[in-house]
């Protein structure tokens, strides 16, 4: 399916209804009141997504920013405890994991380890730390998609400039070079000359980067973003008359479209490969109509999509968090019995 209109909410109106910044909290009030649901948004702070989820929450629910940079863990004989900003992660009915902020290798690994330990202890999360690790790594995500038999552009990943140059020629002399970690089209290059390829590959290797090359798929300047939310799917088409990249952040424009059931199923299967129950799946049709999976984002944005479709996406995301929380509560209860 494409989208419903029963819960319309323009993005601008959603922002306008957000409570004033002075009432927003990073840390919830303690102790948690009986019967009050608490959802934690693990990310970089009180950004638009936190505020819009707070707007969409029910009166008996609390949506709280959970800073990655405040994650703390304790371990002693027979027990472990994980907190952020002084609040135990087990105090949340469900955590929504947003993109992990930049940091050192130690910081990033630690943050995901803390969340992974909390998940193993029974804390409900969307998405799991392991899913985040798979989706954020373009090589690993592409390899999983290809192994599952899903259509992806022909890809070569290597560490040497000479091997990348050979791959460039083998891929037809027209490739897209992407950073292994990154989103919104940042750091991507389309390369169509051997001289440019040699220079770029040399610079990337000198910088310590892994070289990720994909064969360029000729297309009509249009792709599709499918946001999967549990069993739901919302779709928009993206075009950019001024850039081969269609990302909205790079000047692309969006419109509501309806995709056939087979294409929606392709997006669902791509999300499932990474384990994501909330995902932004980018699909690209080539000139002959064949559809390719370009990316699965396990911490997707939905601000542009909400405005394009006139749908209250944050409300649907919260519905999904409630479902995941209820399912985990049943699982935890069964394990105790």
C-alpha positions in Angstrom: 0.0 0.0 0.0 1.1 3.6 -0.4 -0.4 5.8 2.3 -3.6 6.6 4.2 -5.1 10.0 4.8 -7.1 9.3 8.0 -4.6 10.8 10.3 -3.4 13.8 8.3 -1.0 16.2 9.9 1.0 18.7 7.8 4.6 18.9 8.9 4.5 22.6 9.4 1.4 22.4 11.5 3.0 19.6 13.5 6.0 21.8 14.2 3.7 24.7 15.1 1.9 22.6 17.7 5.1 21.5 19.4 5.3 22.6 23.0 7.6 25.5 23.7 11.3 24.8 24.0 11.2 25.9 27.6 9.0 22.9 28.6 11.1 20.3 26.8 13.1 17.9 29.0 16.1 15.8 28.4 15.6 13.9 31.6 12.2 12.5 32.6 10.6 13.2 36.0 11.4 10.4 38.5 10.0 8.2 39.6 8.0 7.0 36.6 4.3 7.5 37.4 2.2 4.3 37.5 0.5 3.6 34.2 2.4 6.3 32.3 4.2 5.1 29.2 7.7 6.4 28.7 9.5 6.3 25.3 13.1 7.2 25.0 14.5 8.7 21.8 18.2 7.8 21.7 20.1 10.4 19.8 21.9 13.7 19.9 19.4 15.8 21.8 16.1 17.6 21.5 15.9 17.8 17.8 12.8 18.0 15.5 12.0 14.3 15.8 12.0 14.3 19.6 9.8 17.4 19.6 7.3 16.0 17.0 7.0 12.7 18.8 6.3 14.6 22.0 3.6 16.5 20.1 2.1 13.2 18.8 2.2 11.4 22.2 -0.9 10.6 24.1 -1.7 12.5 27.4 -0.6 9.5 29.5 2.7 9.1 27.6 6.1 10.7 28.0 8.7 11.1 25.2 12.2 11.8 26.4 15.5 12.6 24.7 18.1 10.0 25.7 21.6 11.3 24.8 24.1 8.8 23.4 26.8 10.8 25.0 25.4 10.2 28.5 25.2 6.4 28.3 26.7 4.8 31.4 27.0 1.2 32.4 27.7 -0.6 35.7 28.7 -4.2 36.2 29.0 -6.2 39.3 28.6 -9.8 40.3 25.4 -11.2 38.8 24.0 -7.8 37.7 24.5 -5.1 35.0 22.8 -1.7 34.8 22.7 0.8 31.9 21.7 4.4 32.2 21.6 7.7 30.3 21.5 11.1 32.0 20.9 9.3 35.3 17.9 7.3 34.1 18.0 3.5 33.9 17.3 2.3 30.4 14.9 -0.3 31.9 12.7 2.6 33.0 11.6 3.0 29.3 8.8 1.1 27.7 10.6 1.3 24.4 13.7 3.0 23.0 13.8 4.5 19.5 17.4 4.5 18.3 18.3 7.4 16.0 21.7 7.8 14.2 24.7 7.3 16.4 26.6 10.6 16.5 30.2 10.9 15.4 32.9 9.9 17.9 36.0 7.8 18.3 35.9 4.1 17.6 35.9 3.4 21.4 32.9 5.8 21.9 30.8 4.3 19.1 31.5 0.7 20.1 30.8 1.4 23.7 27.5 3.2 23.0 26.2 0.2 20.9 27.5 -2.3 23.4 25.6 -0.5 26.2 22.4 -0.6 24.2 23.0 -4.2 23.2 23.4 -5.3 26.8 20.2 -3.4 27.7 18.4 -5.2 24.8 19.6 -8.6 26.1 18.3 -7.6 29.5 14.8 -7.2 28.0 14.6 -3.5 27.1 12.4 -3.0 24.0 14.1 -1.1 21.1 13.4 0.1 17.6 15.7 -0.8 16.0 18.1 -3.2 17.7 21.7 -2.2 18.1 22.7 -5.1 15.7 20.3 -3.8 13.1 21.8 -0.3 13.4 25.3 -1.8 12.9 24.3 -3.7 9.8 22.4 -0.8 8.1 24.9 1.9 8.8 27.7 -0.2 7.2 27.1 0.1 3.4 29.3 -3.0 2.7 27.6 -5.2 5.2 24.1 -4.1 4.3 24.8 -4.5 0.5 26.3 -8.0 1.2 23.3 -9.1 3.2 20.9 -7.8 0.5 22.8 -9.5 -2.3 23.1 -12.8 -0.3 19.3 -12.7 0.2 18.8 -12.5 -3.6 17.6 -8.9 -3.7 18.7 -6.7 -6.7 21.5 -4.3 -5.8 23.9 -2.5 -8.2 27.1 -4.4 -8.9 29.5 -3.4 -6.1 33.2 -3.6 -5.3 34.7 -2.8 -1.9 38.4 -2.7 -1.4 41.3 -0.9 0.3 43.9 -0.3 -2.4 43.8 2.4 -5.1 45.0 0.1 -7.9 42.3 -2.5 -7.0 39.7 0.2 -7.1 40.9 1.5 -10.4 40.7 -2.0 -11.9 37.2 -2.3 -10.4 36.3 1.1 -12.0 37.1 -0.3 -15.4 35.4 -3.6 -14.8 32.2 -1.7 -13.7 32.0 0.1 -17.0 33.9 3.3 -16.3 30.9 5.0 -14.7 30.6 4.4 -11.0 29.3 6.0 -7.8 31.8 6.1 -5.0 30.3 6.3 -1.5 31.7 6.6 2.0 31.3 3.3 3.9 29.4 5.2 6.6 27.2 8.2 5.8 23.8 9.3 4.6 21.8 12.0 2.8 24.1 11.8 -0.2 27.0 13.4 1.6 30.5 12.4 0.4 29.2 10.6 -2.8 31.0 11.0 -6.1 30.0 10.0 -9.6 33.2 9.1 -11.5 33.4 8.8 -15.3 37.0 9.4 -16.2 40.1 7.3 -15.4 42.1 10.3 -14.4 39.5 11.5 -11.9 39.2 7.9 -10.6 42.9 7.6 -10.0 43.1 10.9 -8.2 40.1 10.3 -6.0 41.0 6.8 -5.1 44.5 7.9 -4.1 43.1 10.7 -1.9 40.7 8.3 -0.2 43.3 5.7 0.5 45.6 8.4 1.9 42.8 9.5 4.2 42.4 5.9 5.5 39.0 5.4 3.8 37.7 2.1 2.5 36.8 2.3 -1.2 33.1 1.5 -2.0 32.3 1.5 -5.7 28.9 0.8 -7.4 28.1 0.6 -11.1 26.1 3.7 -12.0 22.5 2.7 -12.9 21.2 4.9 -15.8 17.9 6.3 -14.7 15.4 9.1 -15.3 16.5 11.1 -12.3 13.8 9.7 -10.0 13.9 7.2 -7.1 11.6 6.1 -4.4 11.8 6.3 -0.6 9.7 3.7 1.1 9.3 4.1 4.9 8.3 0.9 6.5 6.8 1.1 10.0 5.9 -2.3 11.2 3.3 -3.6 8.7 2.7 -0.1 7.3 4.5 1.5 4.3 4.6 5.1 3.2 6.0 6.1 -0.2 7.3 9.2 -1.9 9.1 9.7 -5.2 12.2 12.0 -5.2 13.6 13.9 -8.2 16.4 16.5 -8.6 16.7 18.5 -11.8 20.1 19.9 -10.7 21.9 16.9 -9.3 22.1 13.2 -10.1 21.5 12.6 -6.3 17.8 12.9 -5.4 18.2 13.5 -1.7 15.8 16.2 -0.4 18.7 17.6 1.7 20.6 18.2 -1.6 17.7 20.1 -3.3 15.6 17.2 -4.4 11.8 17.5 -4.6 9.2 15.0 -3.5 5.7 13.9 -4.5 3.3 11.2 -3.3 3.1 8.1 -5.4 1.5 4.7 -5.4 3.8 1.7 -6.0 2.6 -1.8 -6.9 2.5 -4.6 -4.3 5.6 -6.3 -5.8 7.7 -3.1 -5.3 6.4 -2.6 -1.8 7.2 -6.2 -1.0 10.8 -5.6 -2.2 11.1 -2.8 0.2 9.8 -4.9 3.1 12.1 -7.7 2.3 15.1 -5.3 2.2 14.2 -4.0 5.6 13.8 -7.5 7.0 17.2 -8.5 5.8 18.7 -5.9 8.2 16.2 -6.8 10.9 14.7 -3.3 10.8 11.0 -2.8 11.7 11.3 0.9 11.1 13.3 1.6 7.9 13.8 4.0 5.0 14.4 1.9 1.9 15.7 3.6 -1.2 14.6 2.0 -4.5 15.9 3.0 -8.0 14.2 2.0 -11.3 16.6 1.8 -14.2 15.7 2.8 -17.8 14.3 -0.7 -18.5 12.0 -0.7 -15.4 14.1 -3.0 -13.3 14.1 -2.0 -9.6 17.3 -1.9 -7.5 17.7 -1.6 -3.7 20.2 1.2 -3.0 20.1 1.6 0.7 18.3 0.6 3.9 18.4 3.3 6.6 17.6 1.9 10.1 17.4 5.5 11.6 15.3 7.1 8.9 14.0 10.6 8.8 10.3 11.3 8.0 10.0 15.1 8.1 9.9 15.5 4.3 7.7 12.5 3.9 5.2 13.7 6.4 4.8 17.0 4.6 4.7 15.4 1.2 2.0 12.9 2.1 0.2 15.1 4.7 0.3 12.2 7.1 1.2 12.3 10.8 4.1 9.9 10.6 5.2 10.5 14.2 1.8 9.2 15.4 2.4 6.0 13.4 5.9 5.6 14.7 4.5 5.9 18.3 1.9 3.2 17.4 4.7 1.0 16.4 6.7 1.7 19.6 3.6 0.7 21.6 3.3 -2.5 19.7 6.9 -3.4 20.2 6.8 -2.5 23.9 3.7 -4.7 24.4 5.3 -7.6 22.6 8.5 -7.4 24.6 6.4 -7.1 27.9 4.7 -10.4 27.0 8.0 -12.0 26.2 9.6 -10.8 29.4 6.6 -12.0 31.4 6.7 -15.4 29.8 10.4 -15.8 30.6 9.8 -15.2 34.3 7.0 -17.8 34.5 
